[in-house]
Amino acid sequence: MIDKIKHTGDAASRVAEGIRGVDCAATVPGGDAGIPGSASMAKLAAVKQAWQSREQSFVSLLETHSASIDKAVQLYRSNEQA
């Protein structure tokens, strides 16, 4: 059972690493995209910023979850050996 718990933490780490490698915000075009002063560019910039923030938040939450699982596994194993 402890190994299954550990696998969930490992999976969270892998997902965090995958999200970190995707960088959805990088797909949003920057600059004026040939339409200087366009209102849509400000909206695209806002989307890009939101994606960057959300991606960072997801990665942070997954890494925190993984660390918590690892700590729990260590505690379970130390209690199991006692």
DSSP file (Angstrom, degrees, kcal/mol; ACC not computed):
  #  RESIDUE AA STRUCTURE BP1 BP2  ACC     N-H-->O    O-->H-N    N-H-->O    O-->H-N    TCO  KAPPA ALPHA  PHI   PSI    X-CA   Y-CA   Z-CA
    1    1 A M     >        0   0    0      0, 0.0     4,-2.0     0, 0.0     5,-0.2   0.000 360.0 360.0 360.0 -39.8    0.0    0.0    0.0
    2    2 A I  H  >  +     0   0    0      1,-0.2     4,-2.5     2,-0.2     5,-0.2   0.885 360.0  53.9 -63.3 -37.5    2.8    2.4    0.8
    3    3 A D  H  > S+     0   0    0      1,-0.2     4,-2.2     2,-0.2    -1,-0.2   0.881 106.1  52.3 -64.4 -37.1    4.3    1.8   -2.6
    4    4 A K  H  > S+     0   0    0      2,-0.2     4,-1.3     1,-0.2    -1,-0.2   0.903 109.5  49.4 -64.5 -40.3    1.0    2.8   -4.2
    5    5 A I  H  X S+     0   0    0     -4,-2.0     4,-1.5     1,-0.2     3,-0.4   0.926 110.3  51.1 -62.5 -44.2    0.9    6.0   -2.2
    6    6 A K  H  X S+     0   0    0     -4,-2.5     4,-2.3     1,-0.2    -2,-0.2   0.884 104.2  57.8 -61.2 -38.3    4.5    6.7   -3.3
    7    7 A H  H  X S+     0   0    0     -4,-2.2     4,-2.4     1,-0.2    -1,-0.2   0.845 101.6  55.6 -62.4 -33.1    3.5    6.1   -6.9
    8    8 A T  H  X S+     0   0    0     -4,-1.3     4,-2.1    -3,-0.4    -1,-0.2   0.905 108.7  47.4 -66.8 -39.1    0.9    8.9   -6.7
    9    9 A G  H  X S+     0   0    0     -4,-1.5     4,-1.9     2,-0.2    -2,-0.2   0.903 111.8  50.2 -65.6 -40.8    3.6   11.3   -5.5
   10   10 A D  H  X S+     0   0    0     -4,-2.3     4,-2.2     1,-0.2    -2,-0.2   0.896 109.2  52.2 -62.5 -40.3    5.9   10.2   -8.3
   11   11 A A  H  X S+     0   0    0     -4,-2.4     4,-2.5     1,-0.2    -2,-0.2   0.906 106.7  52.8 -63.8 -41.3    3.0   10.7  -10.8
   12   12 A A  H  X S+     0   0    0     -4,-2.1     4,-2.4     1,-0.2    -1,-0.2   0.889 108.7  50.9 -61.6 -38.6    2.4   14.3   -9.5
   13   13 A S  H  X S+     0   0    0     -4,-1.9     4,-2.3     2,-0.2    -1,-0.2   0.908 110.2  49.0 -63.9 -41.8    6.1   15.0  -10.1
   14   14 A R  H  X S+     0   0    0     -4,-2.2     4,-2.3     2,-0.2    -2,-0.2   0.901 111.2  49.2 -66.3 -40.0    6.0   13.7  -13.6
   15   15 A V  H  X S+     0   0    0     -4,-2.5     4,-2.8     2,-0.2     5,-0.2   0.926 110.3  51.1 -64.3 -43.7    2.9   15.8  -14.4
   16   16 A A  H  X S+     0   0    0     -4,-2.4     4,-2.4     1,-0.2    -2,-0.2   0.917 110.9  48.9 -58.8 -43.3    4.5   18.9  -12.9
   17   17 A E  H  X S+     0   0    0     -4,-2.3     4,-1.5     1,-0.2    -1,-0.2   0.889 111.1  50.5 -64.3 -39.1    7.6   18.3  -15.1
   18   18 A G  H  X S+     0   0    0     -4,-2.3     4,-0.9     2,-0.2    -2,-0.2   0.921 110.8  47.6 -64.8 -44.4    5.3   17.8  -18.2
   19   19 A I  H >X S+     0   0    0     -4,-2.8     4,-1.2     1,-0.2     3,-0.9   0.911 108.8  55.2 -62.6 -41.8    3.4   21.0  -17.5
   20   20 A R  H 3< S+     0   0    0     -4,-2.4    -1,-0.2     1,-0.2    -2,-0.2   0.854 109.2  48.4 -59.8 -34.2    6.7   22.8  -17.1
   21   21 A G  H 3< S+     0   0    0     -4,-1.5    -1,-0.2    -5,-0.2    -2,-0.2   0.635 102.5  63.1 -82.1 -14.3    7.8   21.6  -20.5
   22   22 A V  H <<  -     0   0    0     -4,-0.9    -2,-0.2    -3,-0.9    -1,-0.1   0.959  69.7-172.8 -78.1 -52.4    4.7   22.6  -22.3
   23   23 A D    ><  -     0   0    0     -4,-1.2     3,-1.2     1,-0.1     4,-0.4   0.971   2.8-176.6  55.0  64.3    4.7   26.4  -21.9
   24   24 A C  G >  S+     0   0    0      1,-0.3     3,-1.9    -5,-0.2     4,-0.4   0.853  77.0  64.8 -56.6 -37.2    1.3   27.2  -23.4
   25   25 A A  G >  S+     0   0    0      1,-0.3     3,-1.3     2,-0.2    -1,-0.3   0.792  90.0  66.3 -60.5 -27.8    1.9   30.9  -23.0
   26   26 A A  G <  S+     0   0    0     -3,-1.2    -1,-0.3     1,-0.3    -2,-0.2   0.715  91.5  63.0 -67.8 -19.0    4.7   30.7  -25.5
   27   27 A T  G <  S+     0   0    0     -3,-1.9    -1,-0.3    -4,-0.4    -2,-0.2   0.662  81.5  93.9 -80.0 -15.1    2.2   29.9  -28.2
   28   28 A V  S <  S-     0   0    0     -3,-1.3    16,-0.0    -4,-0.4    -3,-0.0  -0.654  85.4-117.8 -78.2 126.2    0.5   33.2  -27.8
   29   29 A P        -     0   0    0      0, 0.0     2,-0.2     0, 0.0    19,-0.1  -0.295  28.2-150.7 -65.2 147.8    1.9   35.7  -30.3
   30   30 A G    >   +     0   0    0     -4,-0.1     3,-0.6    18,-0.0    11,-0.0  -0.529  53.8  31.8-107.3 178.9    3.7   38.8  -28.9
   31   31 A G  T 3  S-     0   0    0      1,-0.2    14,-0.1    -2,-0.2     0, 0.0  -0.267 113.2 -49.1  70.8-159.0    4.1   42.2  -30.4
   32   32 A D  T >   -     0   0    0      5,-0.0     3,-2.7     4,-0.0    -1,-0.2   0.510  60.6-139.4 -93.5  -3.7    1.5   43.9  -32.6
   33   33 A A  T <  S-     0   0    0     -3,-0.6    -2,-0.1     1,-0.3    -1,-0.0   0.810  72.1 -54.9  51.2  33.8    1.1   40.8  -34.9
   34   34 A G  T 3  S+     0   0    0      1,-0.1    -1,-0.3     0, 0.0    -3,-0.0   0.506 128.6  93.0  81.8   3.4    1.0   43.3  -37.9
   35   35 A I    X   -     0   0    0     -3,-2.7     3,-1.9     3,-0.1     6,-0.2  -0.653  67.4-155.1-128.7  75.4   -1.9   45.2  -36.4
   36   36 A P  T 3  S+     0   0    0      0, 0.0    -4,-0.0     0, 0.0    -3,-0.0  -0.213  77.2   9.5 -55.2 134.3   -0.4   48.1  -34.4
   37   37 A G  T 3  S+     0   0    0      1,-0.2     2,-0.1     2,-0.1     5,-0.0   0.514  87.4 158.7  77.5   4.9   -2.6   49.4  -31.6
   38   38 A S    X>  -     0   0    0     -3,-1.9     4,-0.8    -6,-0.2     3,-0.7  -0.374  43.1-141.4 -65.7 136.0   -5.1   46.6  -31.9
   39   39 A A  H 3> S+     0   0    0      1,-0.2     4,-1.5     2,-0.2     3,-0.3   0.790 100.2  65.9 -65.8 -27.5   -7.2   46.0  -28.8
   40   40 A S  H 3> S+     0   0    0      1,-0.2     4,-2.6     2,-0.2    -1,-0.2   0.825  92.6  60.7 -66.5 -29.1   -6.9   42.3  -29.4
   41   41 A M  H <> S+     0   0    0     -3,-0.7     4,-2.4     2,-0.2    -1,-0.2   0.895 102.7  50.7 -65.7 -38.6   -3.2   42.4  -28.7
   42   42 A A  H  X S+     0   0    0     -4,-0.8     4,-1.9    -3,-0.3    -1,-0.2   0.890 111.5  48.9 -63.8 -38.1   -3.8   43.7  -25.2
   43   43 A K  H  X S+     0   0    0     -4,-1.5     4,-2.3     2,-0.2    -2,-0.2   0.903 110.3  49.9 -68.7 -40.6   -6.2   40.8  -24.7
   44   44 A L  H  X S+     0   0    0     -4,-2.6     4,-2.7     1,-0.2    -2,-0.2   0.896 109.0  52.6 -63.9 -38.8   -3.7   38.3  -26.0
   45   45 A A  H  X S+     0   0    0     -4,-2.4     4,-2.3     1,-0.2    -1,-0.2   0.891 109.2  49.9 -62.7 -38.6   -1.1   39.7  -23.7
   46   46 A A  H  X S+     0   0    0     -4,-1.9     4,-2.4     2,-0.2    -2,-0.2   0.893 110.8  49.2 -66.4 -39.7   -3.6   39.3  -20.8
   47   47 A V  H  X S+     0   0    0     -4,-2.3     4,-2.7     2,-0.2     5,-0.2   0.930 110.8  50.4 -62.9 -45.4   -4.2   35.6  -21.9
   48   48 A K  H  X S+     0   0    0     -4,-2.7     4,-2.3     1,-0.2    -2,-0.2   0.924 111.8  47.0 -59.8 -45.7   -0.5   35.0  -22.1
   49   49 A Q  H  X S+     0   0    0     -4,-2.3     4,-2.2     1,-0.2    -1,-0.2   0.899 111.8  50.8 -64.0 -41.0    0.1   36.4  -18.6
   50   50 A A  H  X S+     0   0    0     -4,-2.4     4,-2.8     2,-0.2    -2,-0.2   0.919 110.6  49.0 -63.3 -43.3   -2.8   34.4  -17.2
   51   51 A W  H  X S+     0   0    0     -4,-2.7     4,-3.0     2,-0.2     5,-0.3   0.913 109.8  51.5 -63.2 -42.3   -1.5   31.2  -18.7
   52   52 A Q  H  X S+     0   0    0     -4,-2.3     4,-2.2    -5,-0.2    -1,-0.2   0.933 113.0  45.6 -59.3 -45.3    2.0   31.8  -17.3
   53   53 A S  H  X S+     0   0    0     -4,-2.2     4,-2.3     2,-0.2    -2,-0.2   0.920 114.9  46.7 -64.8 -44.6    0.5   32.4  -13.8
   54   54 A R  H  X S+     0   0    0     -4,-2.8     4,-3.0     2,-0.2     5,-0.2   0.912 111.1  51.0 -67.0 -41.9   -1.7   29.3  -14.0
   55   55 A E  H  X S+     0   0    0     -4,-3.0     4,-2.5     1,-0.2    -1,-0.2   0.936 112.3  47.0 -60.4 -45.2    1.0   27.1  -15.3
   56   56 A Q  H  X S+     0   0    0     -4,-2.2     4,-2.4    -5,-0.3    -1,-0.2   0.895 112.7  50.3 -62.7 -39.9    3.3   28.2  -12.5
   57   57 A S  H  X S+     0   0    0     -4,-2.3     4,-2.7     2,-0.2    -2,-0.2   0.923 110.6  48.4 -64.5 -44.9    0.6   27.7  -10.0
   58   58 A F  H  X S+     0   0    0     -4,-3.0     4,-2.6     2,-0.2     5,-0.2   0.928 112.6  48.5 -60.9 -45.4   -0.2   24.2  -11.2
   59   59 A V  H  X S+     0   0    0     -4,-2.5     4,-2.5    -5,-0.2    -1,-0.2   0.926 112.5  48.6 -61.4 -44.8    3.4   23.2  -11.1
   60   60 A S  H  X S+     0   0    0     -4,-2.4     4,-2.5     1,-0.2    -2,-0.2   0.924 112.3  47.9 -62.3 -45.4    3.8   24.6   -7.6
   61   61 A L  H  X S+     0   0    0     -4,-2.7     4,-2.4     1,-0.2    -1,-0.2   0.908 113.1  48.0 -63.3 -41.8    0.7   22.8   -6.3
   62   62 A L  H  X S+     0   0    0     -4,-2.6     4,-2.6     2,-0.2    -1,-0.2   0.900 112.2  48.9 -66.4 -40.0    1.8   19.5   -7.9
   63   63 A E  H  X S+     0   0    0     -4,-2.5     4,-2.4    -5,-0.2    -2,-0.2   0.900 111.8  49.5 -65.9 -39.7    5.3   19.8   -6.5
   64   64 A T  H  X S+     0   0    0     -4,-2.5     4,-2.3     2,-0.2    -2,-0.2   0.916 111.8  48.9 -63.2 -43.3    3.9   20.6   -3.0
   65   65 A H  H  X S+     0   0    0     -4,-2.4     4,-2.5     2,-0.2    -2,-0.2   0.928 111.0  50.1 -61.3 -45.6    1.6   17.6   -3.3
   66   66 A S  H  X S+     0   0    0     -4,-2.6     4,-2.6     1,-0.2    -2,-0.2   0.910 110.6  49.1 -60.5 -43.4    4.4   15.3   -4.3
   67   67 A A  H  X S+     0   0    0     -4,-2.4     4,-2.2     2,-0.2    -1,-0.2   0.892 111.0  50.7 -63.8 -39.4    6.6   16.5   -1.4
   68   68 A S  H  X S+     0   0    0     -4,-2.3     4,-2.4     2,-0.2    -2,-0.2   0.908 110.6  48.8 -64.6 -42.0    3.7   15.9    1.0
   69   69 A I  H  X S+     0   0    0     -4,-2.5     4,-2.7     2,-0.2    -2,-0.2   0.928 110.3  51.2 -63.0 -45.0    3.2   12.4   -0.3
   70   70 A D  H  X S+     0   0    0     -4,-2.6     4,-2.2     1,-0.2    -2,-0.2   0.904 110.9  48.7 -58.9 -41.6    7.0   11.7    0.0
   71   71 A K  H  X S+     0   0    0     -4,-2.2     4,-2.3     2,-0.2    -1,-0.2   0.912 111.1  49.8 -64.9 -42.0    6.9   12.9    3.6
   72   72 A A  H  X S+     0   0    0     -4,-2.4     4,-3.0     2,-0.2    -2,-0.2   0.912 109.3  51.8 -63.0 -42.2    3.9   10.7    4.3
   73   73 A V  H  X S+     0   0    0     -4,-2.7     4,-2.7     1,-0.2     5,-0.2   0.918 109.1  50.3 -60.7 -43.9    5.6    7.7    2.8
   74   74 A Q  H  X S+     0   0    0     -4,-2.2     4,-2.3     2,-0.2    -1,-0.2   0.914 112.3  47.2 -60.7 -43.0    8.6    8.2    4.9
   75   75 A L  H  X S+     0   0    0     -4,-2.3     4,-2.2     2,-0.2     5,-0.2   0.925 112.4  49.2 -65.2 -44.3    6.5    8.5    8.1
   76   76 A Y  H  X S+     0   0    0     -4,-3.0     4,-2.3     1,-0.2    -2,-0.2   0.926 112.6  47.9 -60.0 -44.6    4.5    5.4    7.2
   77   77 A R  H  X S+     0   0    0     -4,-2.7     4,-1.7     1,-0.2    -1,-0.2   0.896 111.1  50.0 -66.2 -39.4    7.7    3.4    6.5
   78   78 A S  H  X S+     0   0    0     -4,-2.3     4,-0.8    -5,-0.2    -1,-0.2   0.877 113.9  45.6 -67.9 -35.1    9.3    4.5    9.8
   79   79 A N  H  < S+     0   0    0     -4,-2.2    -2,-0.2     2,-0.2    -1,-0.2   0.833 109.8  55.2 -73.8 -32.4    6.2    3.6   11.7
   80   80 A E  H  < S+     0   0    0     -4,-2.3    -2,-0.2     1,-0.2    -1,-0.2   0.853 109.0  47.4 -67.6 -34.1    6.0    0.3    9.9
   81   81 A Q  H  <        0   0    0     -4,-1.7    -1,-0.2     1,-0.2    -2,-0.2   0.697 360.0 360.0 -79.9 -20.1    9.5   -0.6   10.9
   82   82 A A     <        0   0    0     -4,-0.8    -1,-0.2    -5,-0.1    -2,-0.2   0.485 360.0 360.0 -73.9 360.0    9.0    0.3   14.5
